[in-house]
Amino acid sequence: MNNLAHLGRLDLSYSHVTQMYLSLCYTFAMKTIGIRDLRNRPGAAQKTLGSGEEVVLTSNGRPVAVMLPVDSDTLDETMQAVRRARGQVALHTLRKSARTEGLDSLSAAQIDKLVGEARRVRRSRKTGAAR
């Protein structure tokens, strides 16, 4: 039981768990395949996906896409989960950026002022581009 005592202090929010899952999947569990290899040997990726594993598609060694195994019965649920995870990662990134820039402690009035200024700038760009 002593080994599990630290779990009470972990951040186990949905976004944190999603971030950890994506990080662990890329680092440890997922196989990678380059775009050129996929074009030349598509059967290798299909075999990996057929065994239930994810594949990271890379271009010049950098990840560009993730291929997930799906079937027609679970496609919709899988896509919903992927979209939800991407949304959680985006939200986490925005919140982290707001904390870094000190924007996480703005009042509602300050937020309204910033939004108004951004809208004025956008409108002026649109009217300037229409001329």
Long-range contacts (C-beta under 8 A, 24 or more apart in sequence): 14-88, 15-88, 15-89, 15-91, 15-92, 16-92, 18-85, 18-88, 18-89, 19-88, 19-89, 19-92, 21-85, 22-85, 22-89, 25-54, 26-56, 26-63, 29-53, 29-54, 30-54, 30-55, 30-56, 30-66, 31-55, 31-56, 32-56, 32-57, 32-58, 32-63, 33-57, 33-58, 34-58, 34-59, 34-61, 35-59, 35-64
